[in-house]
């Protein structure tokens, strides 16, 4: 029988990363001198103004882009970690059932059909999708598709999980539900997580630390420690000090966000 290895959460080190985009209209510095460390099993959120390079940074960590300067390292590992990426939109294959979509990564890992379908089914059931496993993505709501995409990422037990505003397109009520589901899944296997969001409260509710980025070119302005314990209960959402932390982070971002707003007006 196929035995899937459990995840081995890994340190992630980003060192002096810089990235410039060039086009016939000129050059844009997306990132400049970005350095930070994420400990094995840590959940770290990235917040910053629009266009500050958060998504670019995630793609570089995932190996989807190469930086102009700097490096990504996973200290102490002899082999590359298993990374999974969750995008803003669910990115499910429309010709596959939801169960087969979730099982796809397991298939790529070489797991036999019956075993991978069973594991995919268990993961979908944990996210409240037991009755929709044999549906196709177009038959599900946006929130259900995004839950399936999260199941797809977690079912392979990744070492590193990269999430690019995965709940951005959902309404407030659905976001609250999936935030709780997401944390419950993460608590089971504790992969190293780098999570991009524009929502300061979401960052504080989910993460161990919040990295605050400057406007373009993106730099790390400050790392904010989140004092709430684990496991974290989001039901009441009344963690002491959250409003003060939200205000502190917003004051770092406020001027640049307002500048962007004024520049976009006619």
Secondary structure by P-SEA (a helix, b strand, c coil): cbbbbccbbbbbbbcbbbbbbbcccccccccccccccccccbbbbbbbcccccaaaaaaaaacccccccccccccccccccbbbbbcccccccccccaaaaaaaaaaaacccaaaaaaaaaaaaaaaccccccccccccccaaaaaaaaaaaaacccccbbbbccccccccaaaaaaaaaaaaaaaaacccbbbbbbccaaaaaacccbbbbbccccccccbbbbbccccccccccccccaaaaaaaaaaaacaaaaaaaaaaacc
